Amino acid sequence: MGFKDFLVKIGIAQKTGDEPQISRELKLEEIQNWVSDEERYIENKEKEIFGEIKQNINSFSEEINEKLGILKSLDVGSKKAEDRIKILVSENKDNYCSVVFEFLESVAKLELRSLGSLIESSHKMFENFERKSHQNYEKTTILIGKEISDIKEKIRSLSKYLSQTFKSGEWIIKSRIDVDLIKSKLREIQETDKLAQKIDEDVKVLSNKIIDIEDKIDNTNEEIEKIKLTSDYIENQKARNKILQINNEIADEVSLLRAMIDFRALSNFYHISEKEMKIVKEYKEDFFHSFDETNGAEILRLLNESKLNTDEIRNKHGFILELKKKTEDLQSSLKKDMTEFLRTNIYELNSESEGLDREKQKKAETYDKILAKKQSFVCEFKILLGNFNLALVE
């Protein structure tokens, strides 16, 4: 039989289905003081029971010792029986007396530290006595009755007394277990509170950093807007717009130039030259890109060599080069754009802000998980407090 089974047997582990009647409400910060008071109360009540147990154990031990002396002094030789039976009974009587003596020593050594440990140790003590003494008792009773049965009955009375005492003190064991569980659960709640507070502080720090970055971005945007009002910036923008306009015109002219070229005739002329055919193919498939690489010098060479060039093509090509020269001149006239560095700075600040925001979101998710975990602890905590007719005020 295990300790838990033994508790069930004597009634300590029996469960009740009654709902607790709340007699007192406590705030979370008041629980620790209540725990300390409850532990002192349980300890005092346990000491009272131990005092009673010690007194009664001493009384029982004296009575058993007295009856043990009577059994020891009993002369088996005076009994009317065969010698072999007398010898058997005498040996078992002496063995039984030794076992009883060992039992009394075990009783005297019982440690009154906690009711739970006392129940377990006394249970083992009675089990050992029963196991060691059974055969000696049975064989001794062949010739001896009252003297040995008196001892057995007195030991049974001691066992019954302890069982009844343990049953009356079952609330102490349950209360001690529940108080320990409350302490443990309180620590878990306090730890989640500390962790939640730390994460909340981290989130606030991250939020402040993001606000600082947003302020820097706003200030930088203001600087950009001021620069946009300067004459240099306005002139630059005009030049850029002109460059864009000319580039669009160049694209249109290059498209017209392509339409003027007879790629079939070029292919027929250069079909035996792998190198020249490669150039023709490149211009035919991506005229804009190929023209841009050398300003059309390659295709113009092939047209001249094949006698397929025309004044119209030459004029169009020259006009395109003039347009390109205008964009180069305009490009070289541009002054340094003071907003570029600031825009780069804004990009970097936005990237930093996004990183901090992601970190903040992770912290917030962790915070929510911790609060959910705490709520689970609180639910368990309330059930434990209900065992003491207490309610938690949140």
Phi, psi and omega in degrees: 000125178282170182298319180296319178298322180295320177298320177296319183299319182269001172098358185286327183269006181294136183262152176237149182259008182288138175284135180293141176268116184291125180245348183205143178247137182230146171276160183302321182288349179267349186296319184299317177296320179297319179301314180299317179295318182293321178297318178296318180298313179298316180298318179295317179295322179294320178296322178299315179295318179299321179298317178294316180299315182299316180298315182288323177298317178299319180295313179298318182297320178297316180295318179295320178299319179298314180289331177294321177298320179297316181295320181298319185281353182293130182269104179291332182297337182278352180286147178276100180193166177296152181301320182296327179287320179299318180296315180300313182295318182298316180297315182290329176296314179297318179297319180296318179299321179295319180294319178296318179299316177298322179298315180296325176295320178296321178298316182294333183268000180303129181269123180265068181264312177213151183296322180298313181291328178294319177300314182295314182291322179290324177299313178298322181297313180291323178297314179298318180297315181298317182293319184282329189263348189302306183295318178300318180297311183300317183286328179290327183290357175301320182240342184240132183241281189301315186299320181277326179291330176299319179294314182299317181294323180292322177293323177296322179296321177297316179298317180295318179299314181295319179299316179294320179295317179297319181295319180291338180256016182300330180296332180293315180297312180298317181296319180297317178297314182295321179296319178297321178294321178297317178299315180297315181292325178297319178298318179297318179296316180295322179294319178294324177297316179297316181294317179297320179296318179298316180294320178299319178295319178298318180297319179297319178298315180296319179299318179295322178296318179296318178298317178300317180295317179299323176296318179297319179296316179299316180296320180293320177298323177297319178298318180298316180297324178294318180296323181298339181273352182283155181295321179301315182294319181297317179296318178301316181295320177299316180296318180296319179297321179295318179300317179297318179298313181295320179299323177294321178294319178300317180300319179294317182293321178296322178296320178293321179299317180300319182294337181281340187272134178268091183291333178293317179294320177298318180296320179294324182287320186255016187296338180271352181251109182297320182295313182289325179296327178298318179295315179301315181297318180298316180292323181293319184279325180215076187296317184298314181293315182295320179296320184293331183294321183231017183058031176079010184298320183293312182293327179293321178298315181295323179293320179294315182295328182268001181062024180260000179284151180227165177298324180297317179293316181297317180296319180295318179297316179296320180296321179296319180295324177296318178298318179298322180296323179297318180294323179295318179296316179296321181296320181287340180277348182294137175270163182301129180278108183289347180276343184298313179299319181293322178294320176298319178298319178296319179300315180293321178295320178297319178297317178296317180297319179297320178297316179295323180293321176298317178297321179297319180296319178298317178299318181295320178296317178297320179299316180296320179295320179295318179296322178294320178295318179298319180298322177296317178298319182296320179299315178296322181298317181297322179297316180296319179295328179299333177296340179250016180060036179248152176233143180269127177265119182261000000 
